[in-house]
Amino acid sequence: MKPTVEKDNRPDCPVGETQCPIIDELMMLRQLARTDPLTGLFNSRHFRDALLQEIERTQRQGQPTSLMFVDLDFFKKVNDTHGHEVGNTALKHLADLLVNNLRRLDIPCRYGGEEFVVILPGTDLYTGKFVAERIRSLIESSPVPLAKGELRLTASIGIDTYRSEDQDTPDAFVARTDALLYQAKAEGRNRVVHGVADLTTEAKISADEKAALSDLFTKR
Ligand SMILES: Nc1nc2c(ncn2[C@@H]2O[C@H](COP(=O)(O)OP(=O)(O)OP(=O)(O)O)[C@@H](O)[C@H]2O)c(=O)[nH]1
């Protein structure tokens, strides 16, 4: 889901007009305050608000929320070798890849620098692991087209899930997921590291469903 001009929470025009330039301007500024200018993704401010909302939904309705940290590998070398502009092109390339390969409900954000974060509402860890692996594989197999040749990238990913019975705070959830990303870096990069699997949920998924999920993600 990419930022679009918000239609909800639109304040009423103080003089009751349907077209109100001041309200339009206010909505635009509100949008800008939540958007990363380089990639067009949501920024870390929006990420925090959206995560709080999804965790609240998990606590009230029981649907799990997964969280994925995606960080490009050796990105400093990209800047050092090809220059900052090419680095920026690579960041935009990754942002587009995320937008084009996630569900519309998912919330990809630029967390900062070369680190991206995606909220996956209503997604258990089993499904989240498939999504993460598909994104990792797509990054590896989709080089960035440059004026001269192409730039190959890889990324490390940490993914974990907030379940209705979880007691940790949103910050603690972010910290435990971020720690998995750092584990992926430490274990050699270009890999997905996930949190502790919920064996009861996994056991409920039939072999047919697992095969269908696997098929779905390998065919895309
Ligand atoms: N081009 C560009 N580079 C950025 C931007 N934000 C951060 N960076 C660069 O991202 C690089 C991150 O480098 P490091 O934190 O050392 O990480 P890394 O080289 O990717 O190494 P690992 O993450 O350990 O694989 C630094 O060189 C930053 O300058 C940006 O908006 N544009």
The ligand as an ORCA input file, in Angstrom:
! r2SCAN-3c Opt
* xyz 0 1
  N      22.351      6.765     -1.574
  C      21.872      6.781     -0.320
  N      22.558      6.165      0.654
  C      22.066      6.187      1.907
  C      20.865      6.830      2.220
  N      20.632      6.657      3.549
  C      21.666      5.934      4.046
  N      22.545      5.628      3.059
  C      23.810      4.902      3.156
  O      23.583      3.568      3.516
  C      24.854      3.046      3.967
  C      24.616      2.084      5.091
  O      25.842      1.511      5.412
  P      26.045      0.527      6.624
  O      25.128      0.900      7.755
  O      27.508      0.478      6.896
  O      25.513     -0.856      6.128
  P      25.884     -1.730      4.869
  O      27.068     -1.220      4.110
  O      24.632     -1.911      4.074
  O      26.308     -3.088      5.539
  P      25.348     -4.213      6.123
  O      24.013     -3.582      6.428
  O      26.051     -4.681      7.359
  O      25.244     -5.280      5.086
  C      25.722      4.252      4.361
  O      26.752      4.369      3.421
  C      24.740      5.424      4.230
  O      25.394      6.598      3.781
  C      20.164      7.499      1.164
  O      19.100      8.096      1.315
  N      20.709      7.447     -0.086
*
